[in-house]
Amino acid sequence: MADASGYSLAIVCEAPADRDTVCSLTDRVLCSKIPWLEDVLTYTRAWRGEQVHETHLEWHHVPERARARGLRVMGRFDGTGGHVARQALLLLHAAERVPDAVVLVLDSDNDTKRAPGLEQARRAQPWHFPIAIGVAHSKR
Protein backbone atom coordinates (compact mmCIF):
# COMPACT_ATOMS: atom_id res chain seq x y z
CA MET A 1 0.00 0.00 0.00
CA ALA A 2 1.42 3.37 -0.95
CA ASP A 3 1.92 6.08 1.63
CA ALA A 4 3.39 9.59 1.56
CA SER A 5 6.75 8.16 0.43
CA GLY A 6 5.23 6.14 -2.41
CA TYR A 7 5.50 2.45 -3.16
CA SER A 8 8.16 0.46 -1.35
CA LEU A 9 10.07 -1.85 -3.73
CA ALA A 10 12.50 -4.28 -2.10
CA ILE A 11 15.43 -5.58 -4.12
CA VAL A 12 17.52 -8.64 -3.26
CA CYS A 13 20.73 -8.84 -5.28
CA GLU A 14 24.41 -9.73 -5.07
CA ALA A 15 26.07 -6.30 -4.94
CA PRO A 16 25.46 -2.53 -5.19
CA ALA A 17 26.30 -2.57 -8.91
CA ASP A 18 23.52 -5.10 -9.52
CA ARG A 19 21.13 -2.93 -7.54
CA ASP A 20 22.02 0.13 -9.61
CA THR A 21 21.58 -1.74 -12.90
CA VAL A 22 18.28 -3.40 -12.00
CA CYS A 23 16.72 -0.29 -10.45
CA SER A 24 17.71 1.80 -13.48
CA LEU A 25 16.31 -0.77 -15.95
CA THR A 26 13.10 -1.16 -13.95
CA ASP A 27 12.58 2.60 -13.77
CA ARG A 28 13.17 2.89 -17.54
CA VAL A 29 10.61 0.17 -18.27
CA LEU A 30 8.05 1.74 -15.95
CA CYS A 31 8.51 5.17 -17.52
CA SER A 32 8.28 3.75 -21.05
CA LYS A 33 4.95 2.10 -20.21
CA ILE A 34 3.56 5.02 -18.16
CA PRO A 35 4.92 8.22 -19.74
CA TRP A 36 3.70 10.65 -17.05
CA LEU A 37 5.47 8.60 -14.35
CA GLU A 38 8.90 10.02 -15.23
CA ASP A 39 7.97 13.41 -13.74
CA VAL A 40 6.90 11.91 -10.40
CA LEU A 41 8.96 8.71 -10.19
CA THR A 42 11.08 9.76 -7.22
CA TYR A 43 7.91 10.57 -5.29
CA THR A 44 6.01 7.42 -6.18
CA ARG A 45 8.50 4.63 -5.48
CA ALA A 46 11.39 3.97 -3.13
CA TRP A 47 13.92 1.15 -3.56
CA ARG A 48 14.89 -0.60 -0.32
CA GLY A 49 16.33 -3.69 1.34
CA GLU A 50 14.89 -5.68 4.23
CA GLN A 51 14.20 -2.41 6.01
CA VAL A 52 13.12 0.86 4.40
CA HIS A 53 16.36 2.66 5.33
CA GLU A 54 18.51 0.11 3.42
CA THR A 55 19.24 0.52 -0.29
CA HIS A 56 19.04 -3.23 -0.99
CA LEU A 57 19.45 -6.67 0.58
CA GLU A 58 22.43 -8.75 -0.50
CA TRP A 59 22.05 -12.51 -0.88
CA HIS A 60 25.07 -13.33 1.29
CA HIS A 61 23.45 -11.56 4.28
CA VAL A 62 20.14 -13.45 4.02
CA PRO A 63 20.98 -16.71 5.91
CA GLU A 64 22.50 -14.88 8.88
CA ARG A 65 19.59 -12.44 9.11
CA ALA A 66 17.04 -15.26 8.85
CA ARG A 67 18.78 -17.18 11.66
CA ALA A 68 18.87 -14.05 13.83
CA ARG A 69 15.11 -13.59 13.32
CA GLY A 70 14.38 -17.28 13.98
CA LEU A 71 13.02 -17.82 10.47
CA ARG A 72 13.30 -21.43 9.36
CA VAL A 73 12.70 -22.77 5.89
CA MET A 74 11.31 -26.26 5.63
CA GLY A 75 10.96 -28.36 2.52
CA ARG A 76 12.96 -29.42 -0.48
CA PHE A 77 13.90 -27.05 -3.26
CA ASP A 78 14.54 -28.33 -6.76
CA GLY A 79 16.61 -25.39 -7.97
CA THR A 80 19.82 -23.81 -6.78
CA GLY A 81 19.22 -20.82 -4.52
CA GLY A 82 15.59 -21.61 -3.75
CA HIS A 83 16.24 -22.08 -0.03
CA VAL A 84 17.97 -18.69 0.34
CA ALA A 85 15.34 -17.02 -1.85
CA ARG A 86 12.63 -18.36 0.45
CA GLN A 87 14.58 -17.01 3.45
CA ALA A 88 14.77 -13.60 1.77
CA LEU A 89 11.03 -13.58 1.11
CA LEU A 90 10.31 -14.58 4.71
CA LEU A 91 12.54 -11.74 5.94
CA LEU A 92 10.68 -9.24 3.77
CA HIS A 93 7.32 -10.72 4.76
CA ALA A 94 8.25 -10.23 8.45
CA ALA A 95 9.78 -6.75 8.00
CA GLU A 96 8.56 -3.85 10.10
CA ARG A 97 7.09 -2.43 6.89
CA VAL A 98 6.28 -5.10 4.34
CA PRO A 99 7.29 -3.98 0.83
CA ASP A 100 4.70 -3.40 -1.87
CA ALA A 101 6.72 -5.54 -4.31
CA VAL A 102 9.96 -7.54 -4.36
CA VAL A 103 12.60 -7.99 -7.06
CA LEU A 104 14.89 -11.04 -6.73
CA VAL A 105 18.01 -10.79 -8.92
CA LEU A 106 20.81 -13.34 -9.29
CA ASP A 107 23.67 -14.02 -11.66
CA SER A 108 23.25 -17.49 -13.11
CA ASP A 109 26.98 -18.27 -12.91
CA ASN A 110 26.17 -20.72 -15.74
CA ASP A 111 23.86 -22.68 -13.39
CA THR A 112 20.60 -23.29 -15.24
CA LYS A 113 18.88 -24.34 -11.99
CA ARG A 114 18.97 -20.88 -10.42
CA ALA A 115 15.85 -19.52 -12.09
CA PRO A 116 13.72 -22.56 -11.13
CA GLY A 117 14.92 -22.23 -7.52
CA LEU A 118 13.76 -18.61 -7.37
CA GLU A 119 10.48 -19.53 -9.03
CA GLN A 120 9.87 -22.32 -6.52
CA ALA A 121 10.47 -19.89 -3.63
CA ARG A 122 8.03 -17.43 -5.24
CA ARG A 123 5.36 -20.15 -5.41
CA ALA A 124 6.10 -21.57 -1.92
CA GLN A 125 3.22 -19.69 -0.30
CA PRO A 126 0.84 -16.81 -0.99
CA TRP A 127 2.97 -13.72 -0.35
CA HIS A 128 1.58 -10.27 0.47
CA PHE A 129 3.49 -8.72 -2.42
CA PRO A 130 4.15 -9.44 -6.09
CA ILE A 131 7.61 -10.89 -6.82
CA ALA A 132 9.64 -10.27 -9.97
CA ILE A 133 12.58 -12.53 -10.79
CA GLY A 134 15.67 -11.63 -12.81
CA VAL A 135 18.52 -14.01 -13.61
CA ALA A 136 21.49 -12.53 -15.48
CA HIS A 137 23.23 -14.97 -17.82
CA SER A 138 26.22 -14.63 -18.01
CA LYS A 139 26.90 -11.04 -17.02
CA ARG A 140 24.78 -8.15 -15.81
TAFEN-V230169 format. One record per pair of residues at least 6 apart in sequence whose ideal C-beta (glycine too) atoms are under 8 Angstrom apart, sorted by the first residue. I is the first residue (numbers start at 1). J is the second residue. Records with the same first field share a line. If there is no record, write none. Layout:
I=J ; J
This chain:
1=100
2=44 ; 100
5=46 ; 52
6=43 ; 44 ; 45 ; 46
7=44 ; 45 ; 46 ; 100 ; 101
8=45 ; 46 ; 48 ; 52 ; 97 ; 99 ; 100 ; 101
9=26 ; 45 ; 46 ; 47 ; 48 ; 99 ; 100 ; 101 ; 102 ; 103
10=47 ; 48 ; 49 ; 50 ; 57 ; 92 ; 95 ; 99 ; 101 ; 102 ; 103 ; 129
11=19 ; 22 ; 23 ; 47 ; 48 ; 49 ; 56 ; 57 ; 102 ; 103 ; 105
12=49 ; 56 ; 57 ; 58 ; 59 ; 62 ; 85 ; 88 ; 92 ; 102 ; 103 ; 104 ; 105
13=19 ; 22 ; 56 ; 57 ; 58 ; 59 ; 103 ; 105 ; 106
14=58 ; 59 ; 60 ; 105 ; 106 ; 107
15=58
16=55 ; 56
17=140
18=105 ; 107 ; 136 ; 140
19=47 ; 55 ; 56
21=140
22=103 ; 105 ; 134
23=47
26=103
27=41
30=37 ; 41 ; 45
31=37 ; 38 ; 41
37=44
46=52
47=55 ; 56
48=54 ; 55 ; 56 ; 99
49=55 ; 56 ; 57
50=57 ; 65 ; 91 ; 92 ; 95
51=95 ; 96 ; 97
52=96 ; 97
57=88 ; 91 ; 92
59=81 ; 84 ; 88 ; 106
62=84 ; 87 ; 88 ; 91
63=84 ; 87
65=87 ; 91
66=72 ; 73 ; 87 ; 88 ; 90 ; 91
69=91 ; 94
71=87 ; 90 ; 91 ; 94
73=83 ; 86 ; 87 ; 90
75=124
77=83 ; 86 ; 117 ; 120 ; 121
78=113 ; 116 ; 117 ; 120
79=113 ; 114 ; 115 ; 116 ; 117 ; 118 ; 119 ; 120
80=111 ; 113 ; 114 ; 117
81=106 ; 114 ; 117 ; 118
82=116 ; 117 ; 118 ; 120 ; 121
83=117 ; 121
85=104 ; 117 ; 118 ; 120 ; 121 ; 122
86=121 ; 124
88=104 ; 121
89=102 ; 104 ; 121 ; 122 ; 124 ; 127 ; 131
92=98 ; 99 ; 102 ; 129
93=127 ; 128 ; 129
98=128 ; 129
99=129
100=129
101=129 ; 130 ; 131 ; 132
102=127 ; 129 ; 130 ; 131 ; 132
103=131 ; 132 ; 133 ; 134
104=118 ; 121 ; 122 ; 131 ; 132 ; 133 ; 134
105=133 ; 134 ; 135 ; 136
106=114 ; 118 ; 134 ; 135 ; 136
107=135 ; 136 ; 137 ; 138 ; 139 ; 140
108=114 ; 115 ; 135 ; 136 ; 137 ; 138
109=138
110=137 ; 138
114=135
115=133 ; 135
118=133 ; 135
119=133
122=131 ; 133
